[in-house]
Amino acid sequence: MPRPDLFARLAAAQAQRARDGLLRRLRTVESVAGPRIVVNGKSLIDFGSNDYLGLAQHPALRAALSRAVDRWGVGAGAAHLLGGHRDEHTALEEKLALWTGRESALLFSTGYMANLGVTGTLLRDGDVCVQDKLNHASLIDAARLSGAELVRYRHADVDSARQQLCTRPDAAAVLATDAVFSMDGDLAPLRELVVLCKRERATLMIDDAHGIGVLGPDGAGSVGEAGLAQDDAPVLMATLGKALGVAGAFVAGSAALIDGLIQFARPFVYTTAMPPALAAAASAAVDIARNDRERRDHLHRLIAQFRGGAAQRGIALLPSSTPIQPVPVGDSATALAIAQRLENAGFYLPAIRPPSVPASAARLRVSLSAAHAEDDIERLLAALAAALAAEPR
Ligand SMILES: *Cc1c(COP(=O)(O)O)cnc(C)c1O
């Protein structure tokens, strides 16, 4: 057998994806103003962004960023342990720990890397990592890379999680879950998972990428909303690139956890530090997310408005109380056709297809933001109803 040609194999995989109607398309946004984007010269209301609080363009973040650039320049120039760590990083870490009610916090360049860092530090061969079936790809990859055995339980099903844990009663175990599921918008049964993990002596790891800034009385996320102390949820990961409008991520927990990550988390140790100006911008974002209650209240009013309007128009939604409001449509071709119709009507919302979601669970993923106005929601509802009605049954 001759050695396989990798590019031929890649081309075959690509051709198969095209036949399945699952090819992804990279599109360039030409400009942004509030919730409006311009793509291909056409102005669209953006319902695809995770900028849930509308902070990515906020003047306070822009000002913090440019002040820090004036002070530090752009790049950190080195890894955190080799001279790249600045007081902007330390200040943000302290602020994040205080906000989430944890002893300590550590910045990572992305949420993907933070998840790899945690499991790589805590888990090893022979351990087990128990995960919700709908967890984010980065958690799945993180478990695989750690060397632990990855076992998955039925979505949001605590009994199934218990059964999976009990198949390996002697193994060191992490139970990892998205707190808000990124493609469904529903919430993990966190309080029940806390009880299960305590009883089974498993370590609970919560990925709150979509809850931070959005949930909880002062925006501290799912752990704030569910009232979970550090002892209940010892490993908290959340990102700075969604509701906080910047980029990057952090892990929060005990000082012992954070000290361990500084020693052993390879995606922390072997990478260039986040630019200090991004830390400064994220710090300004946390101040707003904590204190600007009206911004969060406006977002939650829009969520209620969208769900109420969808019910009136007979548009089926998934059971979500978060800014992620998927409209299930079934197969990929239908999702693409409806997304195109909505784009023609002036709305950008992405069709989410396998492998991001299970087969025949294609959907339009509506993301709501405090940057939207009530009128944007009304117009989206009317356009959605028309686009769905145009679909042959
Ligand atoms: C977006 C996301 C991540 C990855 O975060 P990045 O900072 O974008 O790499 C991790 N987990 C979940 C649940 C996410 O939605």
The ligand as an SDF file (V2000), in Angstrom:
LIG
                    3D

 15 15  0  0  0  0  0  0  0  0999 V2000
  -17.2900   29.8610   23.2500 C   0  0  0  0  0  0  0  0  0  0  0  0
  -17.1820   28.7540   24.2150 C   0  0  0  0  0  0  0  0  0  0  0  0
  -15.9370   28.2920   24.6470 C   0  0  0  0  0  0  0  0  0  0  0  0
  -14.6530   28.7690   24.0440 C   0  0  0  0  0  0  0  0  0  0  0  0
  -14.3460   30.0470   24.4330 O   0  0  0  0  0  0  0  0  0  0  0  0
  -13.3750   30.9210   23.5290 P   0  0  0  0  0  0  0  0  0  0  0  0
  -12.8710   31.9670   24.4260 O   0  0  0  0  0  0  0  0  0  0  0  0
  -14.2250   31.4390   22.4100 O   0  0  0  0  0  0  0  0  0  0  0  0
  -12.2990   29.9980   23.0360 O   0  0  0  0  0  0  0  0  0  0  0  0
  -15.9020   27.3360   25.6330 C   0  0  0  0  0  0  0  0  0  0  0  0
  -17.0300   26.8200   26.1450 N   0  0  0  0  0  0  0  0  0  0  0  0
  -18.2480   27.2130   25.7150 C   0  0  0  0  0  0  0  0  0  0  0  0
  -19.4730   26.6130   26.3260 C   0  0  0  0  0  0  0  0  0  0  0  0
  -18.3620   28.1870   24.7380 C   0  0  0  0  0  0  0  0  0  0  0  0
  -19.5590   28.5510   24.2900 O   0  0  0  0  0  0  0  0  0  0  0  0
  1  2  1  0
  2  3  1  0
  2 14  2  0
  3  4  1  0
  3 10  2  0
  4  5  1  0
  5  6  1  0
  6  7  2  0
  6  8  1  0
  6  9  1  0
 10 11  1  0
 11 12  2  0
 12 13  1  0
 12 14  1  0
 14 15  1  0
M  END
$$$$
